[in-house]
């Protein structure tokens, strides 16, 4: 199969396999694999990073694991357990430096005790009070530690001028290294953006017709995108802590904003309305499955605020309601990422406020027309094309195109190796650059265009420093070994967390000690302990067996809302 383009008279035949003669290319592939499996837990690990670990012996993967959810077994521990005795002398690859936020250095200890000889780190930890600690700890135990873009980059440069063949290997290694480094940054983009910008990572999503409309002139919008695209949106929602809409969306669409396919992470729902001109009957006021927060201007419709409160909806007032202040508020509440599914007016306000970091645009092959039909982005005050906002690191996904070009591809270490004639500008030796294509056949006839509005920041935040920590409590330093520190990304100085994965033993009503996976498991279950009701007893057992503290919290809170009598 050949992909022919007039601009290129000599198409390149890409029949590439991995060049094992240069080990850094293989290192990069395994780091990308670690980032890929880390992405499986997106949404579950919040507010902690997504961690993945791959262990290899002689280039062969013998064990891997990823952090399933906040408060569960670290990725490194899972990979060590999977590899078993094969860990002796092996190499471990991690997409991010272990955070050891549990206070007991579980991840580092697992690698050291297993006999791992070398660790390749994708990126250092983006939070300064954890940055470099695990790297130093591993090196102090005698392990070789290479950080992508730092140690490996310097070694590549040393071989740069040793003949034409080595220069080609250098080119390959540098290309693989850049792609691996980018994958490590992107898989934890919410944490990195949040640490640098002091607002949650915000993603704007919209679906529009080919002529740029998000609804007909009448306001009817069901459905612009395909069923496959809408299912993809559910997946994107599940990666976020909250979904935000405006008042117009509530009035016209009456959305539920839930993961209707069931299971998975369920984000909070947020409504922004300046006047609270909202209907009394709306799906978002049903909080039996997931809470809703309404943010509004101070003093707006006090009677309606009381109505919402009676429904269990939380209302937060702002002196002046604007996206920047709202995001700073939710940053302080600990939110890591926000998914914006609003109309054009609110979207324009959010973009103008500088709080939108990434855009997902689903473009359907339809034309609706209409002079007054709404568009995805309202007025931004731009009068010349030179003022237009360019997406950074953008990519496309579309069924027909990916089938046509990737039809003969095969995957190796997370990269697609192509065996077809393609133009050099699209694919070069299995690395998609600069025009990116993704083999995702799940958006039907639509095209998905995504990209960043703001560049990935340097993952080296300036807070919290040791001096700042000392200023808060001059009697305690963060390096006293007798103190166990727990952290969440919104707590700059470390705070004890119910979600910390430390099992506790507590006496039951008969005085017998029971082991609970975390404080949160114990706390949620004991809302219903001692209640003589089979529903309550089943709930207690379900909470105790929950895979993660977050799931235990969700089960307990849902039961509390649905059965307040228990």
N, C-alpha and C positions, 0 to 999 in steps of 0.2 A: 504494500500500500504506500502510495507516495502523496505527500502534500505539496502541491506545486503553487508557487507564487511568482508572478512575473518579475518582481524586483530582484529575483535571485536566479541567475542562469545556471549556477552550479550548486544544486542542493547538497546538503551534507547528509551522509548516511550514518546514522547513530546506532552502532551495534556495540555499545559500550558495556563493558563489565568493570567491576571494581578493581582498581590497580592495587593489589595487596603488597606490591613492592614498596609502596610508600605508606607506612603505617598510619600517618596522620589522617589520610583520607578515610581509612577504616575507623579511626577514633571518632571522626566527625559523624560518620554514619551511625555509630552506636549511641553517640550523644543525641542525635536526632531521634533515634528510637526511644530513648529515655524521655525526651520531650513529648513524643507522640503518645506514649502510654500515660504520661502525667496528665495529658489533656482529657483522659477518660473521666477524671473526677471533677472537671470544671463545674463550679457551682456548689459542690458538696464540701470542698475543703475550706471555703470562705469562713473566716477572714484570713486563713493561712494560705501559703503558696501551694501550687500544684507540683508535687514531687514525683519523679520517676527514677528508677534505678535498673540498670542492666549489668549483669555480670557475665564476662566472657573468659574463656580459656582457649588460647591459640586461635583467637578470632571467632570462636563458636560460642553462641549464647547458651549459657547453662542455667541461668536464673534471672528473673526480672520481677518487679513489683512496683506498685504505685500507691500513693496515699489515697485511700478510698474516701475518707471524709475526715472532717475535723475531729480529733480525738480518737482516731483509730491507729493501727499499727503502722509505723513508718515504712516508707518504700524500701529503704535499705535493709530493714529487718526481713521483710517479705522476700526480697531477692536472695538474701543469704540463706534463708530457710529453703527456698526453692533449689538453690544450687548445692546445698549440703557440703559434703567433703570436697567437692570440686572447687570450692572457694580458695583453697590453699594455693597461693601463688598467682591467683587470678587477677583480672583487672575489672574494676567497677566503674561504671559510667553513670553520672547523675546530671540532670539538666540544670540543677541549682545546688549550690553549696548547702549542705544540711544546716537547718536552723537551730536544732537542739533546743527548741522552745519548751520542751517538756521538763527541762531542768536536770535531767539525769543523763544527758549525752547519749541517748539510746542509739541514734543512727551511727555516730562515730564509733561507739563501743562495739556495735554489731559488725562493722567492717574490720575493726582491729582484731577482735576475738576470732573472727572467721578465718583469719590468715590472708586477707586480701593484700596483694603486694603493691598495687598501683591504683590510683583513683583519678579519673578524668572528670573535671568539673566544667559544666557548660558556662555558667556565670556565677560570680560571687553573690552572696545574699544581698538583696537590695536595701535591707534595713541596717543602718549603720551599727546599731548595738549588737548585731549578729554577724556583720560582715567580716569575713576573714578568720573568725574563731575556729570553725571546723577545719579549715585548711591548715591552720597552725597546729591544731590538735592532732590531725592525722600525720603531719610531717614530724611532729615531736615523737610519734610512736614508730617512726622509721618507714612509713609508707611513702612511696613516690606520688606526689600530687601534681598534676598538670592542669592548668586552667586554660580553657579555650580562649584564643585571642591574646593570651599573655605568654605562658610558657611554650605552648605548641607553636605559636606564631614565630617566636624568636628562633626556634629550632628549624622551622621551615626556611627562614631567611638564610640561615647558615649554609644550606645546600643549594642556594639559588643559581650559582654560576658553574655548577659542575656538569658541563656538557648539555647538549640540547635535550636529551632525554630527561635529565633531572629538572631542567627548567620547565618542561611540560608537566612533570610530576608536581612541581611547585605550584603551577597554575591550577592543576586539579585540586591540590590540597587546600590552597587558599580559597578556591571556590566552595569546596565542601565545608571548610571551616566557617566561612561567612554565612552559608545557608544554615549550618547547625547553630551558630550563635544567634541568628535571627529567630530560629524556631524556639530557642530557649527564652528569648525575650518575649516573644509573642504569647507563649503558653502561660506566662505570668504577667502579661501586659496590664491587667487590672491592678495588681499590687504595685507594679513599677510606676504607672501613671499616678496612682493614688498617693504614693509616697512623695512624688515630685511636685504634684500640682495642688495637693491639700484638698481635693474634692474627689468623690468617687469616680471611677472609670465609667464614662457615659457613652453609650452606643445608641445612635439614632437609626431606627428601622422604618422603612416605608415601602409600599408597593404602588407602582404607578403604571399607567398605560404607555404605549409607545409614544404618544403625543404629550406625555408628562402630566397626566391627570390622576388624582387619587380618588375621584368620585365623579359621578355625572353632575350636571348642573342642578339636578334635584337633590343632590346629596347622597343618592343611592350608591353604595360601594361594594356590595356583596355579589360576586367576588371578582376582584381584579386579578388576583394571582391564582395559580393552580392549587389543587389540593396538595400536591407534593411540596410546593413552596410554603403553604400554610403549616404543614407538619414540620418543615425545617424551622419555621419561626418558633414553634413550641420548643424545639431543641435549643434555640438561641435564648429563649426566655429562661430556660432551666439553668443557664450559666450565670444568671444575674441574681443579686440580692433583692431587687425590687424592679417593678415595671411602673412607668409613670405615663399618665395620660392627662389631657386637659378636659375642661368642662364640655366643650363641643363634642368630643368623642363619647363622653358619657351620655349626653342628650341624644345624639344621632345614632350611635351604634349599640348602646347598652351592652358593653363587652363584659365578659367574665374574667378575662386575663389569667386564666389558670392553665396548667398543663393538662389539657382535657384527655390526653392519651393515657393518663394515669401513671403513678409512680414518679420517682425522681424528686429532685429538689423543687420546692414550690416557693417562688419569690413573693414577697410582700407586694401589695398593690397600692399605688399612690395616685391621688387625684389632685391636680393643681387647678384651683378655681378662685379668681379674685373676688367675685360677687356671690359665690355659692348659689348661683341660679341653676340648681340641679334638681332633677326629679326625685320625688319621694320614693318611687318604686324603681329600683335599679338592681341589677345583678351584683354590683360591687358592694351593696349594703348587706349582702349575705356573707357573714364572716365565719360560717360554720366550718369551712375548709381552710381558709387563709385570711389573715387580717387585712384590713384596708385602712389607710391613713389619708385624710383629707387636709391639704395645706391651703390656707386662705389668707385674705387681708384681715387685719385686726378690726373687729367690730362687725364683720359681714354677717348678716342674717342670724342673729343670736338664737332665734327660735328654731331655725333649721340646724344650727349646731347642736342644740339640745336634742333634736330629733335623731341626729346621727349618733350622738352619745348613747341614746336609748337603744340603738341598734348594735352598740358595741364598737362603732367606728371611732377611731381616734381622730381628733381635730387639733391641728396645730396652727396658730395664728402668727403672722409676720406683720411688722409695721409697714413694710413695703414688699409686696410679693413679687419676686423675680427669681429666675432660675439659679443665678449665682448664690444668693442667700439660702435658697432651698437646698442646694447641693452642699454648701458649707455646713448647714444644719445636719444633714444626713451623714456627712463625713464625721462629724462629732458623735453621731450615734453609732458609728462603726460600720457603715455600709461600704462595701468594697466596690461594687459595680451596679450601675443603674441602666435599665433598658427602656429607651424612650420610644413609645408607640403613639405619638401625639399627631395632631394636625399641623398644617403649615404655619399658622400663627405662632403657636408655642415653639415649634421647631426652629423658626427663625429667631425667636427671642433667645432660645438656648444656644444656638450657634453664635449669635452676636455677643452673648455673655462669655464665650470662650470656654464653655464647659463640656462641649461635645468632642469626644476624642476619636470616635470611629463611626463610619456610616455603612449600613447595609441597605442597598437599593434593589428591590425585586422589580424587574421590568418585564411586563407581560406583552406579548405580541398582539395587542388590541389597540384600537383607536376609538375614542369616545367623543372627542371634540367638545365644543361648548365654550363660549367666551367667558362665562362665569363659573365654569367648572373649577374646583379647587386644585391647587398644585401642592406638591409635598413640602416646599419651603416658601414661606411668605416673604415679605419685604425685608431686604437686608441693607437697603440704602446704597446699593452699588449702581453706578451709572456707566461704567466702562468695563469692557471685558478684561482689562488688565487688573481689575480688582477681584476677579473671580477667585474663589478658593479652590486650590488644587488638592486632590487626594494624593496621599503619599503611600507608596507601597501597595498600590491597588491591584486587584485581581478579578478575574472573571470566572464564573461557573455557568456552564450551559451544556445540556445533554448532548446535542448533536455534535458540537465541536469537540468535546472530550472523547466521545465515542470514535470520532473520525481519526483523531490524532493519537489517542492512547490505546487504540484497539489492539495493538501488538505489543504493548508495554508489559513489563514485568517488574514487580516490586523487589527492591533489595535494600534492607535497612531503612525503610521509610521513604526511599527515593524511587521514582519510576525510571527504569532504564528503557530507552526507546530503541526499537528496531525497525525504523521506518525513515523514509526520506522527508526531512523537514527543513525549513529555512533556518539559518543560523540565528536570526534575531529572535526566534521563538524558543528553540530548545538546543542546548549545547551539551552533549555528553551527559544526558540524564539530569542536568540541573536546569530548572526552568528559569531562564533569565534572558532579558529583562522583562519579557512578557510572560506572565504566569498563568498556567492552566491547572485546574485541580480536577482529579478524576472523581467527581461526586455526581452520581447519576440520580439525584433525588429532588430536583426542582421542576420536573415536568418540562413544558415548553418555554418556561420563563428563563430569563438570564438574571443572574445575581452578580451585581457589581459591588465590591466592598473595598474599603480603604480607610486609611487614617487621615483625619483632619489635622492632627498635631503629630510631629515626629516622636518616635520612641525616645523618652528622656534617658539621660545617663543614669543608670541604676545605682547612683551613689548619693542618696539623700544626705542632707547636712544635719538631720536630726534622727534620733536623739544622741547628743554627744555625752561623753562621760561627765563633763562639767554641768550640763543641764540636769543629768540624773542626780548628781551630788547636790545641786542647788535645791532640788525638791526635798531630799532627805539627807542632810549632811552626816547623819549617823550611820548610814548604810551605803556601802559601795556595791555596784552590780557585780563585782568579781569575788565576793566572799563565798567561798565554796560551801559554807554551811547553809546557805540560803538557796532555796529552789525558786527560780523565777518562771512565771508563766507569762505569755504575751498574747495579745491580739493586735492586729495591725493598727487599730485606732488608739491603742494605749501606748504612748511613746516610751514609757518607763518600765513597763512590765506590770502585770496585775494577775492575781490568782483568778482562775477561770473554772467555772463549772464544767467546761468542755475539755479540760485537761485530761489526757488519757491515763490517769492514775487510778487503778481500782481501789475501792475503799471497802472496809469491813464494818458493818453496822449491826447492832443487835436488833432482832425483830421483837414482836410483842411477847414472844415466849423466852426471850433472853438468849436465843441462839444467834450466833453471828452469821450474817449472810454477806457474800461478796457481790459488790455492784461494779459494773465496768467503769463508771465515772460518777462524779458528784451529781451531774445532771440526771443520770438514770435514776439515782436514789431520790433526788428531789421531786422529779415528775411522778414517779411511782407512788410516793408517799402522800400524794394528793388523794389517793384512793385506797390506801392500805387501811384495813380494819372495817371497810364498808361491806356489809353483809348483802352483797348483790353479785350475781354471776358476771354481769357486764364489767363491774369494777375489778373483780378478781382476774378476768381475762385481760383487762387493760394493764394491770400490774405485771402480769407475766409477759405480755407483749412488749412493754417498755423495758423490762429487764433484759430481754433477748434482742433488743434493737441493735443494729450493727454499729451505730454511731451515736454520740450524744445529741447531734442535731435531730436525728430521727426520733430519739427518745423524747426530745423537747417538743417536736411536732405532734407526736402521738398524744402526749400529756395535755398540750394546749388544745388540741382538737377535741379530745374527750371532755375537757373542762368546759369548752364552749357548747358542745352538743348535749352534755348531761350535767348541767350545773347543780342538779339535785344530788349528784354523787360526790 
